[in-house]
Amino acid sequence: MTENHAPADAVILGLRGLMGDAHVLDRADEMSPYLTDWRKRFTGSALCVVRPGSTAEVSSVVQFVAQHGLAIVPQGGNTGLVGGSVPLGRGDEIILSLARMNTIREVDPRSDVMVVEAGVTLAAVQQAAETADRLFPLSLASEGTATIGGVIGTNAGGTAVLAYGNMRDLVLGLEVVLADGRIWNGLGKLRKDNAGYDLRNMFIGSEGTLGIVTAAVVKLFPAPKSRATCVCGLASPDDALAFLQIAKAAAGTSLTTFELIPRLGLDLVLKHIPNTRDPIFEEHAWYVLLEFSSQSTDGADALAQAVMMEAVDKAYVEDGVFAVSLEQRDDFWRLRESLPEAQTREGYSVKHDISVPLDCLADLIAAVSAEAQTMIEGIRPLPFGHLGDGNLHFNFQSPEGTDGSDLKAHAGALHAMVYRYVLAMKGSISAEHGIGQVKRAQLAATKDPVGLDMMRKLKAALDPDGRLNPGKVI
Ligand SMILES: Cc1cc2nc3c(=O)[nH]c(=O)nc-3n(C[C@H](O)[C@H](O)[C@H](O)COP(=O)(O)OP(=O)(O)OC[C@H]3O[C@@H](n4cnc5c(N)ncnc54)[C@H](O)[C@@H]3O)c2cc1C
């Protein structure tokens, strides 16, 4: 607890006075889904959960919090992977869920934009874009639950960053409630606006520590007329990187996905996830799931065929298969998207979300895997993910048949080892999941001191009393 604040009963009564009884939850059974993160690694406690239905209500809750010496944890779908959306349990926190702010305020195909409230799920935004014959490209396995406020809060990445960028690249304007309750209306639709500092970008990726996003203007794109999805078998990450260069040179931004999967990952998916099967007859050490999109009806297939032929000719790809139906496309995607679940079902694992320059990626995989094997006998390295972005989920599975206690005991040493290589290669300790509570100490230990100082000053300027998501990021 940071300071004396009003007693819990008075807080709940006051908030109910602002928003009505139904939208202030304080019973343990009502609050429990909001208190634990998706991976079930962090559980906190809160005075209550408030569910405002409008920007004005968010503003009045924030003002109430400021007047009563409390703190706020903004929450969207609670699918974040770094513990950022759950309270620490300091005694003064309330959770502010944006789930009821789920209106799509405007779809404007002529300007290729959509204005959405923070609690709209990513899947609903994709669906509304499709209905308007447009594409909203951000795509994550959690898209049915993750919200626009959450993907802005974390600057989420996902599987289409290669062509469209991450969330930062997809936002034109924001509406934000500041720590003192004022509402910043930055909901511009402009693609060019150099009139002063770019305030929008301060909030994107700030994990609820600088302001509460209540609405956003997001970019829409022409809906692709064709897609081609392939799975290829390869001998090594080096070959995958050479293959990536061929695909990028031939397809440019029509190459929308390039995901790396090691054989161990595929084995775990086939073992644990129902209705999955080996995509290629023979086994390969590595696989790439890649997808092309085109604005012509047969353009994607033609591109995929040409790229694949060149890569096989040059012996970067050993074998490959094309999805011949939507059902098969879904099957291929399920192999990639089920990797986290398959890992969980297999047992204990240690995870990292890192990025390095592309030319270092193969060396990183080799060096980190080799050193891990000297640390724990039988450890199973499982690096997979967004190879096209230089972003790997560099995970380790416990040795087969063990309860994971050895891996658990070495988790800290493994983190230190992985981050040592990543930083030596001028990479990032958090490519897309953010800092939250998980990597706060690592950020402080590894960030450039001048950069860290600027971050602290920004936080002090926008949230001088530390009321917004305390104990997260910085
Ligand atoms: C199966 C699975 C797959 C995933 N795949 C990916 C992936 O490929 N790429 C990727 O980048 N992430 C991925 N994630 C992580 C997660 O889905 C994203 O971080 C997502 O952006 C979180 O959205 P959310 O609405 O659930 O946010 P929450 O988890 O509720 O919150 C995340 C953070 O944003 C803050 N926040 C939430 N709403 C607001 C708001 N309105 N204003 C200000 N701050 C806010 C919270 O305080 C918290 O710090 C995955 C997660 C799961 C479970």
The ligand as an SDF file (V2000), in Angstrom:
LIG
                    3D

 53 58  0  0  0  0  0  0  0  0999 V2000
   -2.7110  -17.8360  -26.9200 C   0  0  0  0  0  0  0  0  0  0  0  0
   -2.0580  -16.4840  -26.9290 C   0  0  0  0  0  0  0  0  0  0  0  0
   -1.3510  -16.0650  -28.0490 C   0  0  0  0  0  0  0  0  0  0  0  0
   -0.7590  -14.8110  -28.0700 C   0  0  0  0  0  0  0  0  0  0  0  0
   -0.0620  -14.4350  -29.1890 N   0  0  0  0  0  0  0  0  0  0  0  0
    0.5030  -13.2210  -29.2370 C   0  0  0  0  0  0  0  0  0  0  0  0
    1.2450  -12.8100  -30.4020 C   0  0  0  0  0  0  0  0  0  0  0  0
    1.3880  -13.5490  -31.3670 O   0  0  0  0  0  0  0  0  0  0  0  0
    1.7740  -11.5770  -30.3930 N   0  0  0  0  0  0  0  0  0  0  0  0
    1.6390  -10.7170  -29.3330 C   0  0  0  0  0  0  0  0  0  0  0  0
    2.1300   -9.5940  -29.4120 O   0  0  0  0  0  0  0  0  0  0  0  0
    0.9690  -11.0880  -28.2100 N   0  0  0  0  0  0  0  0  0  0  0  0
    0.4070  -12.3050  -28.1540 C   0  0  0  0  0  0  0  0  0  0  0  0
   -0.2760  -12.6990  -27.0200 N   0  0  0  0  0  0  0  0  0  0  0  0
   -0.3410  -11.7920  -25.8570 C   0  0  0  0  0  0  0  0  0  0  0  0
   -1.6740  -11.0070  -25.7020 C   0  0  0  0  0  0  0  0  0  0  0  0
   -2.7440  -11.5660  -26.3880 O   0  0  0  0  0  0  0  0  0  0  0  0
   -1.4740   -9.6120  -26.1560 C   0  0  0  0  0  0  0  0  0  0  0  0
   -0.5700   -9.0360  -25.2690 O   0  0  0  0  0  0  0  0  0  0  0  0
   -2.7340   -8.7340  -26.1990 C   0  0  0  0  0  0  0  0  0  0  0  0
   -2.3150   -7.5280  -26.7500 O   0  0  0  0  0  0  0  0  0  0  0  0
   -3.3880   -8.4840  -24.8570 C   0  0  0  0  0  0  0  0  0  0  0  0
   -4.7020   -7.9640  -25.0550 O   0  0  0  0  0  0  0  0  0  0  0  0
   -5.7500   -7.9740  -23.8560 P   0  0  0  0  0  0  0  0  0  0  0  0
   -6.9540   -7.2190  -24.2580 O   0  0  0  0  0  0  0  0  0  0  0  0
   -5.9650   -9.3540  -23.3800 O   0  0  0  0  0  0  0  0  0  0  0  0
   -4.9560   -7.1140  -22.7780 O   0  0  0  0  0  0  0  0  0  0  0  0
   -4.7340   -7.3880  -21.2270 P   0  0  0  0  0  0  0  0  0  0  0  0
   -4.0400   -8.6900  -21.0380 O   0  0  0  0  0  0  0  0  0  0  0  0
   -5.9830   -7.1930  -20.4890 O   0  0  0  0  0  0  0  0  0  0  0  0
   -3.7250   -6.2030  -20.8920 O   0  0  0  0  0  0  0  0  0  0  0  0
   -2.4230   -6.1730  -21.4190 C   0  0  0  0  0  0  0  0  0  0  0  0
   -1.7340   -4.8870  -20.9610 C   0  0  0  0  0  0  0  0  0  0  0  0
   -2.3570   -3.7640  -21.5650 O   0  0  0  0  0  0  0  0  0  0  0  0
   -2.9270   -2.9090  -20.5530 C   0  0  0  0  0  0  0  0  0  0  0  0
   -4.2260   -2.4700  -21.0530 N   0  0  0  0  0  0  0  0  0  0  0  0
   -5.2990   -3.2260  -21.3540 C   0  0  0  0  0  0  0  0  0  0  0  0
   -6.2930   -2.4610  -21.8120 N   0  0  0  0  0  0  0  0  0  0  0  0
   -5.8520   -1.1930  -21.7900 C   0  0  0  0  0  0  0  0  0  0  0  0
   -6.4260    0.0700  -22.1270 C   0  0  0  0  0  0  0  0  0  0  0  0
   -7.6500    0.1730  -22.5940 N   0  0  0  0  0  0  0  0  0  0  0  0
   -5.6610    1.1820  -21.9830 N   0  0  0  0  0  0  0  0  0  0  0  0
   -4.3930    1.1090  -21.5220 C   0  0  0  0  0  0  0  0  0  0  0  0
   -3.8120   -0.0500  -21.1730 N   0  0  0  0  0  0  0  0  0  0  0  0
   -4.5320   -1.1880  -21.3160 C   0  0  0  0  0  0  0  0  0  0  0  0
   -3.0170   -3.7410  -19.2990 C   0  0  0  0  0  0  0  0  0  0  0  0
   -2.9400   -2.9500  -18.1250 O   0  0  0  0  0  0  0  0  0  0  0  0
   -1.8090   -4.6570  -19.4630 C   0  0  0  0  0  0  0  0  0  0  0  0
   -0.6410   -4.0010  -19.0240 O   0  0  0  0  0  0  0  0  0  0  0  0
   -0.8640  -13.9590  -26.9580 C   0  0  0  0  0  0  0  0  0  0  0  0
   -1.5740  -14.3800  -25.8300 C   0  0  0  0  0  0  0  0  0  0  0  0
   -2.1670  -15.6180  -25.8090 C   0  0  0  0  0  0  0  0  0  0  0  0
   -2.9400  -16.0200  -24.5970 C   0  0  0  0  0  0  0  0  0  0  0  0
  1  2  1  0
  2  3  1  0
  2 52  2  0
  3  4  2  0
  4  5  1  0
  4 50  1  0
  5  6  2  0
  6  7  1  0
  6 13  1  0
  7  8  2  0
  7  9  1  0
  9 10  1  0
 10 11  2  0
 10 12  1  0
 12 13  2  0
 13 14  1  0
 14 15  1  0
 14 50  1  0
 15 16  1  0
 16 17  1  0
 16 18  1  0
 18 19  1  0
 18 20  1  0
 20 21  1  0
 20 22  1  0
 22 23  1  0
 23 24  1  0
 24 25  2  0
 24 26  1  0
 24 27  1  0
 27 28  1  0
 28 29  2  0
 28 30  1  0
 28 31  1  0
 31 32  1  0
 32 33  1  0
 33 34  1  0
 33 48  1  0
 34 35  1  0
 35 36  1  0
 35 46  1  0
 36 37  1  0
 36 45  1  0
 37 38  2  0
 38 39  1  0
 39 40  1  0
 39 45  2  0
 40 41  1  0
 40 42  2  0
 42 43  1  0
 43 44  2  0
 44 45  1  0
 46 47  1  0
 46 48  1  0
 48 49  1  0
 50 51  2  0
 51 52  1  0
 52 53  1  0
M  END
$$$$
